[in-house]
Amino acid sequence: MNKLYSQKNTKKQLIQLNKGIEAGLNYFYEKFYPYFYLRSNRATRDTCIATSITHEAFLRLWLSRENIHSEEDLLHFLKMQIKKAIHIFYSNPRSRFHRSLLQLDSIENYQEFLAGYEEEDDAHEDLVYLDKLDNEKQHQLDKLNKVLPFLNLEHQLFIRLSLQYSFNYERIAYYLGGISDYEVSLKVEKTIAVLRSILNSYEKINKAISNKKIIAQVELTDEQVEIFRMRYELQFSFEQISKQLHLNTTAVKKIFIEAHSKIKPRKKTA
């Protein structure tokens, strides 16, 4: 009985929507907004952007109301609008940094995530999948937090402002004052390149750790090994190394020279 009533009510609201009666739109808005907002928010991790994406989807539904003939049509329409908006979000240069951190191209079924909404029947499975994306993105952000201290103060500022203002260059320029949004975009792109290089260096370090050739061939202290890795793998300056290890620069240089002297004789005998 309740199911029959629900079907009749849905049909009634659909007719109102087709006729341009706002009560019909409000009905479907209240019914489906939370679900589509959740999808958008989990995909973008930005409440402001998620709200805009979802609102725009319902606005487009209103503009295209005469072409909606069933609840299935309505759901398909909204899913397609959300899908397109998320695709634009990840294709937009202002979102490039988020995408580079998340490394979506390396995630299995990434294209399905962007283009496969119409194949989805179970909302629970979708949320589990998006949770996996959230975990991967958090992992990348954790790596970012580790390398931020090694950026100069200007680069740190632009990254923090970019994250705070969702890479809206106009808002960043307004906040800073005396700089154009174009100049902001150039500085952010340069900072992203530096970050990507450092993050790649971290991957090299992980491989070096698993190899352990230096440790096996030469008796180095843990501190010496760490300084070698920072110097050669991350290409940090001695000042940056001293900051990371909480040592003065003179001490870092002394440890580096001592470690280097242990390795040199090995190279000659080899």
C-alpha positions in Angstrom: 0.0 0.0 0.0 2.8 2.4 1.0 4.7 1.5 -2.1 1.7 2.1 -4.3 1.1 5.5 -2.7 4.8 6.4 -3.1 4.7 5.6 -6.8 1.5 7.7 -7.3 3.0 10.6 -5.3 6.3 10.4 -7.4 4.3 10.5 -10.6 2.3 13.4 -9.3 5.5 15.3 -8.4 7.0 14.5 -11.8 4.0 16.0 -13.5 4.3 19.2 -11.4 8.0 19.3 -12.3 7.2 19.0 -16.0 4.7 21.8 -15.7 7.2 24.1 -14.1 5.7 24.0 -10.6 8.5 24.4 -8.1 6.9 22.0 -5.6 7.8 19.2 -7.9 11.5 20.3 -8.0 11.5 20.7 -4.2 10.2 17.1 -3.8 13.0 15.6 -5.8 15.6 18.0 -4.3 14.8 16.9 -0.7 14.7 13.3 -1.8 18.0 13.1 -3.7 20.1 16.1 -2.7 21.8 14.4 0.3 22.9 11.4 -1.8 24.3 13.5 -4.7 26.0 15.9 -2.4 27.6 13.0 -0.6 28.9 11.7 -3.9 30.3 15.1 -4.9 31.9 15.7 -1.5 33.6 12.4 -1.4 35.0 12.9 -4.9 36.2 16.4 -4.4 36.8 16.6 -0.7 35.6 20.2 -0.8 32.3 21.1 0.7 32.0 24.4 -1.2 32.7 22.7 -4.6 30.4 19.8 -3.7 27.6 22.1 -2.9 28.0 24.0 -6.1 28.2 20.8 -8.2 25.0 19.5 -6.6 23.1 22.7 -6.8 24.0 23.2 -10.5 22.8 19.7 -11.2 19.4 20.4 -9.9 19.3 23.8 -11.6 20.0 22.0 -14.9 17.3 19.5 -14.0 14.9 22.4 -13.7 15.9 23.8 -17.1 15.5 20.4 -18.7 12.4 19.4 -16.8 10.3 19.0 -20.0 12.5 16.1 -21.1 12.2 14.2 -17.9 9.5 11.5 -18.2 10.2 9.2 -15.3 12.1 9.0 -12.0 14.6 6.8 -13.8 15.2 9.6 -16.4 15.6 12.1 -13.5 18.2 10.0 -11.7 20.1 9.3 -14.9 20.1 13.0 -15.7 21.4 14.0 -12.3 24.1 11.3 -12.3 25.3 12.5 -15.7 25.5 16.1 -14.5 27.5 15.1 -11.4 29.8 13.0 -13.5 30.5 15.8 -15.9 31.1 18.3 -13.1 33.6 16.0 -11.3 35.4 15.4 -14.6 35.7 19.1 -15.1 36.9 19.5 -11.6 39.8 17.1 -12.1 40.6 18.5 -15.6 40.7 22.1 -14.4 44.3 23.5 -14.0 43.3 24.9 -10.6 42.6 21.3 -9.5 45.7 19.9 -11.1 47.6 19.9 -7.8 44.9 17.8 -6.1 45.0 15.3 -9.0 48.7 15.1 -8.9 48.7 14.3 -5.2 45.9 11.8 -5.5 47.5 10.3 -8.7 44.2 9.2 -10.1 45.7 7.8 -13.2 47.5 5.1 -11.1 44.3 4.1 -9.3 42.6 1.0 -10.7 39.3 1.7 -12.5 39.9 5.5 -12.5 38.0 5.9 -15.8 35.1 4.0 -14.3 35.1 6.4 -11.4 34.7 9.3 -13.8 32.5 7.8 -16.4 30.7 4.8 -14.9 27.9 6.2 -12.9 25.3 4.7 -15.2 26.6 1.2 -14.4 26.1 1.7 -10.7 23.2 0.0 -8.9 24.4 -0.2 -5.4 25.1 3.1 -3.5 26.9 1.3 -0.8 29.5 -0.2 -3.2 30.0 3.3 -4.6 30.7 4.8 -1.2 33.2 2.0 -0.3 35.0 2.7 -3.6 35.2 6.4 -2.8 36.5 5.7 0.7 39.4 4.0 -1.0 40.1 7.1 -3.0 39.9 9.2 0.2 42.5 6.9 1.9 44.8 7.2 -1.1 44.5 11.0 -1.2 45.2 11.2 2.5 48.3 9.1 2.0 49.5 11.6 -0.6 48.7 14.6 1.6 50.6 13.0 4.5 53.7 12.9 2.2 53.1 16.5 1.3 53.1 17.5 4.9 56.5 15.8 5.4 58.2 17.8 2.6 56.5 21.2 3.2 59.1 22.3 5.7 61.8 22.0 3.0 60.2 24.4 0.7 61.2 28.1 1.0 58.7 30.3 2.8 57.2 31.7 -0.4 56.5 28.2 -1.8 55.0 27.2 1.5 52.8 30.2 1.5 51.4 29.6 -2.0 50.7 25.9 -1.3 48.9 26.7 2.0 46.8 29.5 0.3 46.1 27.2 -2.6 44.7 24.5 -0.3 42.8 27.1 1.7 41.2 28.8 -1.2 40.7 25.7 -3.4 43.2 26.9 -6.0 41.1 30.0 -6.7 43.9 32.2 -8.0 41.7 35.4 -8.0 41.0 34.9 -4.3 44.6 34.3 -3.5 45.7 37.4 -5.4 43.1 39.4 -3.6 44.3 38.1 -0.2 48.0 38.9 -1.0 47.4 42.2 -2.7 49.7 43.7 -5.3 49.8 40.6 -7.5 47.7 39.4 -10.4 45.9 36.1 -10.6 48.1 35.2 -13.5 51.3 35.7 -11.4 49.7 33.6 -8.7 49.1 30.8 -11.2 52.7 30.9 -12.4 54.0 30.7 -8.8 51.7 27.9 -7.9 52.7 25.9 -11.0 56.4 26.4 -10.2 55.8 25.3 -6.6 53.9 22.2 -7.8 56.9 21.2 -10.0 59.2 21.5 -7.0 56.8 19.4 -4.9 56.5 16.8 -7.5 60.3 16.5 -7.7 60.6 16.1 -4.0 57.8 13.6 -3.8 59.5 11.5 -6.5 62.7 11.7 -4.5 60.9 10.2 -1.6 60.0 7.2 -3.8 63.7 6.8 -4.6 64.5 6.9 -0.9 62.1 4.0 -0.3 63.8 1.9 -2.9 67.2 2.8 -1.5 66.1 1.7 2.0 64.9 -1.7 0.7 68.2 -2.1 -1.1 70.5 -1.2 1.8 73.6 -1.4 -0.4 75.4 1.4 1.5 74.7 -0.1 4.9 75.8 -3.5 3.8 79.1 -2.4 2.3 80.1 0.3 4.7 79.7 0.6 8.5 77.8 3.8 8.7 75.8 5.1 11.7 72.1 5.6 11.2 72.7 9.4 11.4 75.3 9.2 8.6 73.0 7.1 6.4 70.1 9.5 6.9 72.3 12.5 6.0 73.6 10.7 2.9 70.0 10.0 1.8 68.9 13.6 2.3 71.9 14.9 0.5 71.9 12.7 -2.5 68.4 11.4 -2.9 66.4 14.5 -1.8 69.2 16.9 -2.9 68.7 18.9 0.3 71.1 21.6 1.3 73.1 21.2 4.5 70.9 23.9 6.1 67.7 21.9 5.2 69.2 18.7 6.6 70.2 20.5 9.8 66.7 21.7 10.2 65.2 18.3 9.7 67.6 16.5 12.1 67.7 19.4 14.6 71.4 19.7 14.3 73.5 22.8 13.5 74.9 23.1 10.0 78.5 22.6 11.1 77.7 19.3 12.8 75.9 18.1 9.7 78.8 18.9 7.4 81.2 17.1 9.8 79.1 14.0 9.9 78.8 14.0 6.1 82.6 14.3 5.6 83.2 11.5 8.1 80.8 9.2 6.3 82.2 10.2 2.9 85.7 9.3 4.1 84.5 5.8 5.0 83.1 5.2 1.5 86.0 6.6 -0.6 88.5 3.8 0.3 85.9 1.2 -0.7 85.5 2.8 -4.1 89.3 2.7 -4.7 89.6 -0.9 -3.7 86.7 -1.8 -5.9 
